[in-house]
Amino acid sequence: ADRVTDDTVICRCEEVTAGAVRESLALGAGDTRTVKLLTRAGMGWCQGRICGPAVAGLTGGAPAPDRRPFARPVPLGVLAAQHERNEPC
């Protein structure tokens, strides 16, 4: 974390810099969730999957595992076909 300058972009989706993360820590943020609320780091398209470890490193915490894995839509016809064959979904 010492080599990361204040102008280093930590969250590309929301364009949050390391300086903004450090400012949130100076304001009293003690965990990654509070940093997220104060800076928007982790609120972009990737939902913190890319910047989460960097934010955790700057806050001194361990990276949290992904709570929501990437998913893709399943057509209802595929689900209905499995039900007709009595296969578990």
MMTF fields as JSON, N, C-alpha, C and O atoms, coordinates in Angstrom:
{
  "mmtfVersion": "1.0.0",
  "mmtfProducer": "UNKNOWN",
  "numBonds": 355,
  "numAtoms": 356,
  "numGroups": 89,
  "numChains": 1,
  "numModels": 1,
  "chainsPerModel": [1],
  "groupsPerChain": [89],
  "chainIdList": ["A"],
  "bondAtomList": [4, 2, 8, 6, 12, 10, 16, 14, 20, 18, 24, 22, 28, 26, 32, 30, 36, 34, 40, 38, 44, 42, 48, 46, 52, 50, 56, 54, 60, 58, 64, 62, 68, 66, 72, 70, 76, 74, 80, 78, 84, 82, 88, 86, 92, 90, 96, 94, 100, 98, 104, 102, 108, 106, 112, 110, 116, 114, 120, 118, 124, 122, 128, 126, 132, 130, 136, 134, 140, 138, 144, 142, 148, 146, 152, 150, 156, 154, 160, 158, 164, 162, 168, 166, 172, 170, 176, 174, 180, 178, 184, 182, 188, 186, 192, 190, 196, 194, 200, 198, 204, 202, 208, 206, 212, 210, 216, 214, 220, 218, 224, 222, 228, 226, 232, 230, 236, 234, 240, 238, 244, 242, 248, 246, 252, 250, 256, 254, 260, 258, 264, 262, 268, 266, 272, 270, 276, 274, 280, 278, 284, 282, 288, 286, 292, 290, 296, 294, 300, 298, 304, 302, 308, 306, 312, 310, 316, 314, 320, 318, 324, 322, 328, 326, 332, 330, 336, 334, 340, 338, 344, 342, 348, 346, 352, 350],
  "bondOrderList": [1, 1, 1, 1, 1, 1, 1, 1, 1, 1, 1, 1, 1, 1, 1, 1, 1, 1, 1, 1, 1, 1, 1, 1, 1, 1, 1, 1, 1, 1, 1, 1, 1, 1, 1, 1, 1, 1, 1, 1, 1, 1, 1, 1, 1, 1, 1, 1, 1, 1, 1, 1, 1, 1, 1, 1, 1, 1, 1, 1, 1, 1, 1, 1, 1, 1, 1, 1, 1, 1, 1, 1, 1, 1, 1, 1, 1, 1, 1, 1, 1, 1, 1, 1, 1, 1, 1, 1],
  "groupList": [{"groupName": "ALA", "atomNameList": ["N", "CA", "C", "O"], "elementList": ["N", "C", "C", "O"], "formalChargeList": [0, 0, 0, 0], "bondAtomList": [1, 0, 2, 1, 3, 2], "bondOrderList": [1, 1, 2], "singleLetterCode": "A", "chemCompType": "L-PEPTIDE LINKING"}, {"groupName": "ASP", "atomNameList": ["N", "CA", "C", "O"], "elementList": ["N", "C", "C", "O"], "formalChargeList": [0, 0, 0, 0], "bondAtomList": [1, 0, 2, 1, 3, 2], "bondOrderList": [1, 1, 2], "singleLetterCode": "D", "chemCompType": "L-PEPTIDE LINKING"}, {"groupName": "ARG", "atomNameList": ["N", "CA", "C", "O"], "elementList": ["N", "C", "C", "O"], "formalChargeList": [0, 0, 0, 0], "bondAtomList": [1, 0, 2, 1, 3, 2], "bondOrderList": [1, 1, 2], "singleLetterCode": "R", "chemCompType": "L-PEPTIDE LINKING"}, {"groupName": "VAL", "atomNameList": ["N", "CA", "C", "O"], "elementList": ["N", "C", "C", "O"], "formalChargeList": [0, 0, 0, 0], "bondAtomList": [1, 0, 2, 1, 3, 2], "bondOrderList": [1, 1, 2], "singleLetterCode": "V", "chemCompType": "L-PEPTIDE LINKING"}, {"groupName": "THR", "atomNameList": ["N", "CA", "C", "O"], "elementList": ["N", "C", "C", "O"], "formalChargeList": [0, 0, 0, 0], "bondAtomList": [1, 0, 2, 1, 3, 2], "bondOrderList": [1, 1, 2], "singleLetterCode": "T", "chemCompType": "L-PEPTIDE LINKING"}, {"groupName": "ILE", "atomNameList": ["N", "CA", "C", "O"], "elementList": ["N", "C", "C", "O"], "formalChargeList": [0, 0, 0, 0], "bondAtomList": [1, 0, 2, 1, 3, 2], "bondOrderList": [1, 1, 2], "singleLetterCode": "I", "chemCompType": "L-PEPTIDE LINKING"}, {"groupName": "CYS", "atomNameList": ["N", "CA", "C", "O"], "elementList": ["N", "C", "C", "O"], "formalChargeList": [0, 0, 0, 0], "bondAtomList": [1, 0, 2, 1, 3, 2], "bondOrderList": [1, 1, 2], "singleLetterCode": "C", "chemCompType": "L-PEPTIDE LINKING"}, {"groupName": "GLU", "atomNameList": ["N", "CA", "C", "O"], "elementList": ["N", "C", "C", "O"], "formalChargeList": [0, 0, 0, 0], "bondAtomList": [1, 0, 2, 1, 3, 2], "bondOrderList": [1, 1, 2], "singleLetterCode": "E", "chemCompType": "L-PEPTIDE LINKING"}, {"groupName": "GLY", "atomNameList": ["N", "CA", "C", "O"], "elementList": ["N", "C", "C", "O"], "formalChargeList": [0, 0, 0, 0], "bondAtomList": [1, 0, 2, 1, 3, 2], "bondOrderList": [1, 1, 2], "singleLetterCode": "G", "chemCompType": "PEPTIDE LINKING"}, {"groupName": "SER", "atomNameList": ["N", "CA", "C", "O"], "elementList": ["N", "C", "C", "O"], "formalChargeList": [0, 0, 0, 0], "bondAtomList": [1, 0, 2, 1, 3, 2], "bondOrderList": [1, 1, 2], "singleLetterCode": "S", "chemCompType": "L-PEPTIDE LINKING"}, {"groupName": "LEU", "atomNameList": ["N", "CA", "C", "O"], "elementList": ["N", "C", "C", "O"], "formalChargeList": [0, 0, 0, 0], "bondAtomList": [1, 0, 2, 1, 3, 2], "bondOrderList": [1, 1, 2], "singleLetterCode": "L", "chemCompType": "L-PEPTIDE LINKING"}, {"groupName": "LYS", "atomNameList": ["N", "CA", "C", "O"], "elementList": ["N", "C", "C", "O"], "formalChargeList": [0, 0, 0, 0], "bondAtomList": [1, 0, 2, 1, 3, 2], "bondOrderList": [1, 1, 2], "singleLetterCode": "K", "chemCompType": "L-PEPTIDE LINKING"}, {"groupName": "MET", "atomNameList": ["N", "CA", "C", "O"], "elementList": ["N", "C", "C", "O"], "formalChargeList": [0, 0, 0, 0], "bondAtomList": [1, 0, 2, 1, 3, 2], "bondOrderList": [1, 1, 2], "singleLetterCode": "M", "chemCompType": "L-PEPTIDE LINKING"}, {"groupName": "TRP", "atomNameList": ["N", "CA", "C", "O"], "elementList": ["N", "C", "C", "O"], "formalChargeList": [0, 0, 0, 0], "bondAtomList": [1, 0, 2, 1, 3, 2], "bondOrderList": [1, 1, 2], "singleLetterCode": "W", "chemCompType": "L-PEPTIDE LINKING"}, {"groupName": "GLN", "atomNameList": ["N", "CA", "C", "O"], "elementList": ["N", "C", "C", "O"], "formalChargeList": [0, 0, 0, 0], "bondAtomList": [1, 0, 2, 1, 3, 2], "bondOrderList": [1, 1, 2], "singleLetterCode": "Q", "chemCompType": "L-PEPTIDE LINKING"}, {"groupName": "PRO", "atomNameList": ["N", "CA", "C", "O"], "elementList": ["N", "C", "C", "O"], "formalChargeList": [0, 0, 0, 0], "bondAtomList": [1, 0, 2, 1, 3, 2], "bondOrderList": [1, 1, 2], "singleLetterCode": "P", "chemCompType": "L-PEPTIDE LINKING"}, {"groupName": "PHE", "atomNameList": ["N", "CA", "C", "O"], "elementList": ["N", "C", "C", "O"], "formalChargeList": [0, 0, 0, 0], "bondAtomList": [1, 0, 2, 1, 3, 2], "bondOrderList": [1, 1, 2], "singleLetterCode": "F", "chemCompType": "L-PEPTIDE LINKING"}, {"groupName": "HIS", "atomNameList": ["N", "CA", "C", "O"], "elementList": ["N", "C", "C", "O"], "formalChargeList": [0, 0, 0, 0], "bondAtomList": [1, 0, 2, 1, 3, 2], "bondOrderList": [1, 1, 2], "singleLetterCode": "H", "chemCompType": "L-PEPTIDE LINKING"}, {"groupName": "ASN", "atomNameList": ["N", "CA", "C", "O"], "elementList": ["N", "C", "C", "O"], "formalChargeList": [0, 0, 0, 0], "bondAtomList": [1, 0, 2, 1, 3, 2], "bondOrderList": [1, 1, 2], "singleLetterCode": "N", "chemCompType": "L-PEPTIDE LINKING"}],
  "groupTypeList": [0, 1, 2, 3, 4, 1, 1, 4, 3, 5, 6, 2, 6, 7, 7, 3, 4, 0, 8, 0, 3, 2, 7, 9, 10, 0, 10, 8, 0, 8, 1, 4, 2, 4, 3, 11, 10, 10, 4, 2, 0, 8, 12, 8, 13, 6, 14, 8, 2, 5, 6, 8, 15, 0, 3, 0, 8, 10, 4, 8, 8, 0, 15, 0, 15, 1, 2, 2, 15, 16, 0, 2, 15, 3, 15, 10, 8, 3, 10, 0, 0, 14, 17, 7, 2, 18, 7, 15, 6],
  "groupIdList": [1, 2, 3, 4, 5, 6, 7, 8, 9, 10, 11, 12, 13, 14, 15, 16, 17, 18, 19, 20, 21, 22, 23, 24, 25, 26, 27, 28, 29, 30, 31, 32, 33, 34, 35, 36, 37, 38, 39, 40, 41, 42, 43, 44, 45, 46, 47, 48, 49, 50, 51, 52, 53, 54, 55, 56, 57, 58, 59, 60, 61, 62, 63, 64, 65, 66, 67, 68, 69, 70, 71, 72, 73, 74, 75, 76, 77, 78, 79, 80, 81, 82, 83, 84, 85, 86, 87, 88, 89],
  "secStructList": [7, 6, 6, 7, 7, 6, 6, 1, 3, 3, 3, 6, 6, 6, 6, 3, 3, 2, 2, 2, 2, 2, 2, 2, 2, 2, 6, 6, 7, 7, 1, 2, 2, 2, 2, 2, 2, 2, 2, 7, 6, 6, 7, 1, 6, 6, 6, 6, 6, 6, 6, 2, 2, 2, 2, 2, 2, 2, 2, 6, 7, 7, 7, 7, 7, 7, 1, 1, 7, 7, 7, 7, 7, 7, 7, 2, 2, 2, 2, 2, 2, 2, 2, 2, 6, 6, 7, 7, 7],
  "xCoordList": [0.818, 0.0, 0.86, 0.385, 2.128, 2.996, 3.385, 3.67, 3.403, 3.812, 2.663, 2.887, 1.467, 0.304, 0.161, -0.061, 0.29, 0.177, -1.295, -2.18, -1.535, -2.902, -3.645, -4.875, -2.915, -3.599, -3.794, -4.297, -3.406, -3.615, -5.103, -5.75, -5.639, -7.048, -7.21, -6.614, -8.016, -8.273, -9.5, -9.471, -10.572, -11.819, -11.999, -12.323, -11.79, -11.906, -13.344, -13.607, -14.273, -15.684, -16.199, -16.927, -15.825, -16.301, -15.21, -15.437, -14.027, -12.898, -12.52, -12.322, -12.425, -12.049, -10.543, -10.01, -9.873, -8.428, -8.069, -8.903, -6.811, -6.316, -6.401, -6.619, -6.23, -6.354, -7.75, -7.904, -8.77, -10.145, -10.397, -11.104, -9.811, -9.959, -9.275, -9.826, -8.092, -7.372, -8.118, -8.131, -8.744, -9.54, -10.701, -11.017, -11.334, -12.462, -11.975, -12.684, -10.771, -10.206, -9.933, -10.134, -9.474, -9.226, -10.526, -10.528, -11.633, -12.946, -13.554, -14.596, -12.899, -13.381, -13.86, -14.322, -13.761, -14.148, -13.179, -11.963, -13.718, -12.86, -12.939, -12.213, -13.815, -13.962, -14.279, -14.565, -14.221, -14.431, -15.849, -16.049, -16.83, -18.21, -18.368, -19.018, -17.789, -17.886, -17.119, -17.562, -15.967, -15.215, -16.068, -16.097, -16.754, -17.629, -18.722, -19.017, -19.313, -20.38, -19.871, -20.586, -18.652, -18.105, -17.485, -17.438, -17.01, -16.27, -16.902, -16.527, -17.831, -18.448, -17.516, -17.851, -16.371, -15.484, -16.202, -16.635, -16.325, -17.004, -18.471, -19.164, -18.957, -20.368, -20.602, -21.728, -19.559, -19.686, -20.117, -20.677, -19.845, -20.274, -19.737, -20.432, -18.512, -17.916, -18.335, -18.047, -19.018, -19.478, -18.342, -18.529, -17.175, -16.048, -15.226, -14.299, -15.539, -14.777, -13.349, -12.437, -13.153, -11.824, -11.112, -9.95, -11.804, -11.15, -11.255, -10.571, -12.072, -12.275, -10.994, -10.798, -10.106, -8.849, -7.977, -7.319, -7.971, -7.168, -7.743, -7.0, -9.06, -9.702, -9.449, -9.145, -9.577, -9.321, -7.878, -7.614, -6.947, -5.544, -5.276, -4.495, -5.918, -5.729, -6.39, -5.937, -7.461, -8.13, -7.508, -7.837, -6.608, -5.958, -6.747, -6.426, -7.762, -8.581, -8.306, -7.569, -8.906, -8.774, -9.852, -10.967, -9.536, -10.56, -11.717, -11.512, -12.903, -14.094, -14.388, -14.175, -14.866, -15.228, -16.443, -17.26, -16.549, -17.698, -18.976, -19.073, -19.952, -21.235, -22.17, -23.004, -22.024, -22.903, -22.058, -21.386, -22.08, -21.308, -21.967, -23.162, -21.157, -21.724, -22.741, -22.526, -23.816, -24.875, -25.259, -24.952, -25.922, -26.439, -27.892, -28.278, -28.688, -30.099, -30.314, -29.573, -31.324, -31.701, -33.104, -34.02, -33.286, -34.616, -35.615, -35.274, -36.836, -37.858, -38.099, -38.423, -37.944, -38.131, -37.17, -37.536, -35.946, -34.957, -35.395, -35.315, -35.856, -36.334, -37.574, -37.706, -38.481, -39.703, -39.374, -39.991, -38.41, -38.024, -37.441, -37.687, -36.678, -36.121, -37.239, -37.18, -38.248, -39.37, -40.155, -40.597, -40.327, -41.063, -40.337, -40.968, -39.001, -38.215, -37.952, -37.259, -38.501, -38.326, -36.862, -36.428, -36.103, -34.719, -34.648, -35.415, -33.758, -33.598, -33.027, -32.218, -33.44, -32.965, -31.611, -31.06],
  "yCoordList": [-1.193, 0.0, 1.254, 2.322, 1.146, 2.32, 2.788, 3.97, 1.89, 2.243, 2.827, 3.36, 2.729, 3.234, 4.717, 5.098, 5.555, 7.002, 7.402, 6.635, 8.602, 9.08, 9.22, 9.174, 9.391, 9.539, 8.209, 8.193, 7.106, 5.784, 5.44, 5.512, 5.067, 4.698, 3.288, 2.331, 3.182, 1.9, 1.241, 0.057, 2.003, 1.494, 2.136, 3.32, 1.359, 1.89, 2.196, 3.148, 1.403, 1.606, 2.959, 3.643, 3.341, 4.585, 5.657, 6.739, 5.36, 6.29, 6.806, 8.006, 5.895, 6.242, 6.033, 4.989, 7.036, 6.961, 6.469, 6.43, 6.098, 5.68, 6.834, 6.618, 8.056, 9.227, 9.35, 9.692, 9.071, 9.132, 8.05, 8.275, 6.874, 5.799, 6.202, 5.996, 6.766, 7.202, 8.319, 8.364, 9.224, 10.285, 9.693, 10.162, 8.664, 8.039, 7.38, 7.377, 6.826, 6.25, 7.34, 7.127, 8.508, 9.622, 10.152, 10.699, 9.99, 10.423, 9.435, 9.708, 8.285, 7.326, 6.003, 5.146, 5.819, 4.528, 3.47, 3.62, 2.408, 1.38, 0.055, -0.881, -0.037, -1.289, -0.984, 0.155, -2.03, -1.839, -1.382, -0.638, -1.807, -1.394, 0.115, 0.764, 0.675, 2.11, 2.889, 3.95, 2.362, 2.991, 3.013, 4.014, 1.927, 1.841, 2.904, 3.559, 3.068, 4.054, 5.491, 6.346, 5.756, 7.109, 7.439, 8.609, 6.438, 6.713, 6.147, 6.556, 5.238, 4.511, 3.443, 2.843, 3.2, 2.131, 0.801, 0.452, 0.072, -1.217, -1.157, -2.172, 0.015, 0.146, 0.177, 0.381, -0.022, 0.031, -1.297, -2.152, -1.453, -2.641, -3.934, -4.95, -3.913, -5.166, -5.495, -6.585, -4.557, -4.76, -5.152, -5.974, -4.556, -4.781, -6.02, -6.325, -6.735, -7.949, -7.625, -8.423, -6.457, -6.063, -5.238, -5.498, -4.247, -3.335, -3.786, -3.228, -4.757, -5.197, -5.535, -5.059, -6.339, -6.648, -5.414, -5.315, -4.48, -3.27, -2.396, -1.861, -2.253, -1.465, -2.128, -1.451, -3.439, -4.161, -3.966, -3.796, -3.989, -3.783, -2.4, -2.248, -1.393, -0.027, 0.188, 1.016, -0.556, -0.41, -1.292, -1.164, -2.189, -3.065, -4.321, -5.047, -4.585, -5.776, -6.847, -6.637, -7.997, -9.103, -8.97, -8.541, -9.331, -9.269, -10.213, -11.354, -9.729, -10.554, -11.404, -10.955, -12.605, -13.425, -12.833, -12.148, -13.104, -12.632, -13.224, -14.432, -12.368, -12.845, -13.233, -14.126, -12.556, -12.847, -13.233, -12.378, -14.48, -14.868, -14.33, -14.034, -14.215, -13.821, -14.865, -16.058, -14.446, -15.362, -15.04, -13.964, -15.967, -15.7, -16.15, -17.071, -15.513, -15.862, -17.269, -17.731, -17.932, -19.254, -19.13, -18.678, -19.522, -19.444, -20.328, -21.423, -19.844, -20.613, -21.969, -22.937, -22.047, -23.322, -24.394, -25.566, -24.002, -24.958, -25.471, -26.668, -24.564, -24.983, -25.863, -26.846, -25.516, -26.31, -27.697, -28.679, -27.785, -29.088, -29.98, -31.186, -29.398, -30.182, -30.654, -31.764, -29.822, -30.208, -31.36, -32.268, -31.326, -32.395, -33.724, -34.781, -33.673, -34.909, -35.277, -36.255, -34.502, -34.698, -34.613, -35.329, -33.735, -33.514, -32.374, -31.418, -32.441, -31.296, -30.097, -30.246, -28.923, -27.697, -27.322, -26.311],
  "zCoordList": [0.0, 0.0, 0.0, -0.386, 0.428, 0.457, -0.94, -1.134, -1.905, -3.262, -4.088, -5.175, -3.586, -4.305, -3.992, -2.843, -5.027, -4.816, -4.748, -5.128, -4.263, -4.11, -5.435, -5.46, -6.532, -7.819, -8.553, -9.676, -7.935, -8.53, -8.509, -7.463, -9.669, -9.75, -9.186, -9.681, -8.158, -7.513, -8.131, -8.47, -8.277, -8.857, -10.225, -10.322, -11.278, -12.628, -12.998, -13.733, -12.499, -12.856, -12.371, -13.09, -11.164, -10.561, -10.491, -9.949, -11.04, -11.088, -9.692, -9.497, -8.739, -7.367, -7.228, -7.603, -6.687, -6.514, -5.116, -4.212, -4.973, -3.662, -2.677, -1.484, -3.165, -2.3, -1.713, -0.541, -2.523, -2.032, -0.985, -0.003, -1.205, -0.223, 1.077, 2.158, 0.98, 2.187, 2.904, 4.134, 2.143, 2.767, 3.556, 4.649, 3.001, 3.713, 5.005, 6.011, 4.972, 6.2, 7.241, 8.436, 6.777, 7.675, 8.273, 9.376, 7.546, 8.032, 9.023, 9.618, 9.197, 10.183, 9.622, 10.376, 8.313, 7.739, 8.242, 8.116, 8.809, 9.36, 8.638, 8.974, 7.645, 6.905, 5.444, 5.075, 4.628, 3.189, 2.871, 1.911, 3.647, 3.387, 3.563, 2.744, 4.61, 4.846, 3.787, 3.348, 3.375, 2.286, 1.026, 0.31, 0.758, -0.411, -0.347, -1.346, 0.819, 0.973, 0.814, 0.293, 1.256, 1.178, -0.175, -0.556, -0.906, -2.142, -3.403, -4.502, -3.287, -4.395, -4.989, -6.011, -4.376, -4.845, -4.683, -3.585, -5.764, -5.73, -6.098, -6.034, -6.482, -6.84, -8.347, -8.799, -9.11, -10.568, -11.164, -10.479, -12.458, -13.205, -12.621, -12.628, -12.114, -11.619, -10.19, -9.695, -9.521, -8.149, -7.194, -6.298, -7.4, -6.498, -6.784, -6.035, -7.838, -8.149, -8.579, -8.361, -9.19, -9.642, -8.566, -8.254, -8.001, -7.058, -5.609, -4.752, -5.312, -3.927, -3.195, -2.077, -3.778, -3.074, -2.831, -1.795, -3.776, -3.595, -2.487, -1.665, -2.467, -1.399, -0.042, 0.94, 0.002, 1.256, 1.7, 2.89, 0.761, 1.1, 1.661, 2.601, 1.094, 1.591, 2.947, 3.736, 3.221, 4.516, 5.585, 6.764, 5.184, 6.146, 6.443, 7.384, 5.667, 5.877, 4.853, 3.89, 5.072, 4.118, 3.046, 3.343, 1.81, 0.763, 1.073, 1.487, 0.872, 1.114, -0.114, -1.241, 0.084, -1.075, -1.782, -1.168, -3.073, -3.836, -3.276, -3.061, -3.043, -2.534, -3.659, -3.511, -4.782, -5.908, -7.118, -7.695, -7.505, -8.689, -9.953, -9.98, -10.991, -12.274, -12.694, -12.479, -13.275, -13.699, -15.13, -15.643, -15.755, -17.089, -17.128, -16.409, -17.954, -18.01, -18.556, -19.424, -18.042, -18.525, -19.115, -18.429, -20.372, -20.979, -20.224, -19.778, -20.09, -19.38, -20.031, -19.344, -21.346, -22.044, -21.556, -21.473, -21.235, -20.722, -19.352, -19.077, -18.498, -17.182, -17.295, -16.567, -18.203, -18.378, -18.904, -18.492, -19.807, -20.354, -19.259, -19.246, -18.348, -17.238, -16.313, -15.783, -16.119, -15.261, -15.889, -15.184, -17.193, -17.882, -17.789, -17.764, -17.737, -17.625, -16.169, -15.888, -15.25, -13.813, -13.388, -12.485, -14.043, -13.675, -12.685, -12.802, -11.716, -10.789, -11.514, -12.43, -11.114, -11.752, -11.273, -11.709]
}
